[in-house]
Amino acid sequence: MTIKLDQTPHKVQANGHPESFIFHRSQRTKPANIISGSGIKFTLDNGRTIIDASAGPAVACLGHSEPRVAQAVMRQMESLSYAYSMGYTTDAAEDLAAHVLHNRPGGLGKAIFVNSGSEATDAALKLATQYWIEAGRPSKNQFIARKQSYHGNTLGALCVSGHESRREFYQPWMSKNVTFVDPCYAYRGQGSDETDAQYLQRLETELEETIVRIGSDNVAAFILETIPGTTLGCVPPVPGYLSAMRRICDKHGILLMLDEIMCGMGKTGKMHAWECEGDFRGPDIQTIGKALGGGFVPISGVLASQKIFDAIAQGSQTLAHGHTFQAHPNACAAALEVQKIIAERDLLGNVAARGEQLEREMKAELSSLPHVGNIRGRGLFWAIEFMKDPAARTPFARGSGYSDRVVEVAQGLGLNILGTLGHTGEYHVEHVIISPPYIISQEEVSEVVRLLRETIVAVDQEGKKW
């Protein structure tokens, strides 16, 4: 029997949902259909052009068209399109690892390349667990994470993610071996009578007391985002925070794991966001992604220190974690070309210069607007936090939808930005993220800021009592 299917794409039903064979992430509205991209812009099927001021979710670091990357993938496919990482390797994977780790940043010397950022988190958690088993300390299987953190959307990654709305449906699956401590979020978490040093000391005390309560013989690692992205909105740590966390972890024999899937690989003007933190010496395990491959292919990674590798190499000699598409040669070839372009064109220099401009112009043009509370970030990784009353630091009520409306109006004006992604925890944070491609020009930065101001003013003038 032959079944005739309607092949018309995105036909809109009366309820506003598209007739599509794709199970779209939102059923509320019809997704916009992108048909092409060039530079920092993409074009929709209705002919409208959008400035991608967030690079998707901080992914498209080289913009939306780079012939060199396409050519690199084609060369790889013509040579070898797939290799199974069990017992085999490829030049593409080896060369990418050598490029990323050539100077052994912070003592990191080995790489595992996987697909999504969530998968990288799962691999990192499993690596930490295996490390302690190989080291003869299997009781160290508890993890400490931070409230309102985000490390991915697989079940393993959600277990260490302090993102309440994304965990809500899956509570029966959430692991019981994860304890959460406060984030480093001075704008809302630091007391009005506290200095930075006192605030830092309070966070240090909380972590140490948590370790003591669980027992250092039971704690495997402390995992945190160097600069939290979607949950809190590009919040740099207070001075000395990472070094303090490093000292406490070292004191109690605990691994320090940094998640730089969103904030790393150049967004701060340094290849690794932790390199902005003074004398901080680096993590034991680090996850990377998004800008690693620039969105041309799905790829992320786990970077490990030599001691992690040595424990396994001198023990079972087998990495217990693995996937079919691990270190996929096409993905590695694309990511390697992305990283070569960043280096050859000194795009980190452009990130630093344009980031200073973005900060300067946003603060000049947006700070006086009635609901702009805090403008923060580093490099080309910035957020605007909106408040009902910025002077009193009174937040919007949960469900107000202010930042959602800003994102919606911005798109109508031809600007793509990233908004608040659900309810993340104790602090209700209404924010938008601006993390444009590293290739953005001086004129384009000014255009982004102009459109941001126009957007926020338009939302405030809609008459709704936010």
Secondary structure, DSSP 8 states (H G I E B T S, - for coil): --------TTEE-TTS-EE-SS--S-SSS----EEEEETTEEEETTS-EEEETTHHHHT-TT-S--HHHHHHHHHHHHH-S---SSS---HHHHHHHHHHHTT-GGGEEEEEEESSHHHHHHHHHHHHHHHHHHTT-TT--EEEEEBT----SSHHHHHT-B-HHHHHTTGGGS-SSEEEE----HHHHS-TT--HHHHHHHHHHHHHHHHHHH-TTTEEEEEEESS--TTT-S----TTHHHHHHHHHHHHT-EEEEEETTT-TTTTSSSSGGGGSTT----SEEEE-GGGTTTSS--EEEEEEHHHHHHHHTTT-S-S---TTTT-HHHHHHHHHHHHHHHHTTHHHHHHHHHHHHHHHHHHHHTTSTTEEEEEEETTEEEEEE-SBTTTTB---TT--HHHHHHHHHHHTTEE-EE--S--SSS--EEEEE---TT--HHHHHHHHHHHHHHHHHHHTT----
